[in-house]
Amino acid sequence: MLRLALVIVVALSVGACGTDAVDSATDSSLGLVPQRDAVALEAVGGAVFVTGDQGAVGAGGHVHSGPLVEDGQAHVHECLLVSNGTADDIVVRAIQALPPEGEKAYALFEAENLAAAFGVETPDQAVVPAGGAVALELLIPTDPADIPTSIRHRLAYSDLSPAGRKERFVEADPVGVTIPS
């Protein structure tokens, strides 16, 4: 029983460390796999195709009292959760919405539209605190004649470690797009 408790404590310690600390703290005799990045990105509740005049239920079951957007265009609505399991705050620099295969982005959220997604005034305020998480609601412009069946995401960020700023990225698994009938 004591050995099991030690493994759990070591595993929790490794999960809370940054990349550099993980490499030196890994003990192969315990069967631990180094966690290369403790920042995670995941879609919550899938993605939903909506037109500019639709309201009702969006991604993740969120209920909207009116239209999500009133621009007459089609969008994919989704909620993303950015989790920061590091000991330092991170600043999100960009979020890309990509096809499951390939690199041509459906949308790129950076600068002003990234700040808007975070509900802040400037992109440098798009911070996920150490040990915290932020939920983001995104509307990805979409051609109604070519609705994607799934979308994957890439998040570029900077960690604010006292040892020096590092630019990194993390990707999420593709999420299916629901087309309401």
C-alpha positions, 0 to 999 in steps of 0.5 A: 500500500505504501508503494501505491501511495508513493506512485500517486504522489510522484505522478501528481508531482510530475503532472504539475511540473513544466517540461524541463522538470518532467524530464529530470523527474521521470523515474522509469522504474515506476513506469511513468511516462513523461508529460511533455506539456501540461497545457490541454485544449479540448472541445466541450460538447462537440460543434454545431453548425448554425446560420446567422439567424439561428439561436436556441441550443449551441455547442455544449448544450448552451442555451442562447435566448437569441441568435448567436450572430445576426450577420446572416452567415453560416458558422460552426459554434463550439466551446473550447476548454483551455487548461493550464496545469503548469506552475506559470501563467500562459498567454494564448497567442492564437487558436486555429480551427483546422480540418482533420487532415491538412494545415489550411485553417478554416479560421484563425483567432488572434489579435483582436478576435482572440481578445474578444473570445477571451472577453478582454481588451488586448491580446496580451490579456488572453491569460490562462492562470497557473493551475486554471482553465478558461472556457471559450466560445468560438464562431467559425465562419463556414460556407453552407455549401461546404460544412466541415464534418469535423474540426481540430484545433491548435493553440499557440501560447507563451509560458510566462516562466521566470526562467524565460518566455517559451513559445509552444503549441498544443493540439486537440483531437478532432471534434465532429460537427453536428448539423441540426435538422 
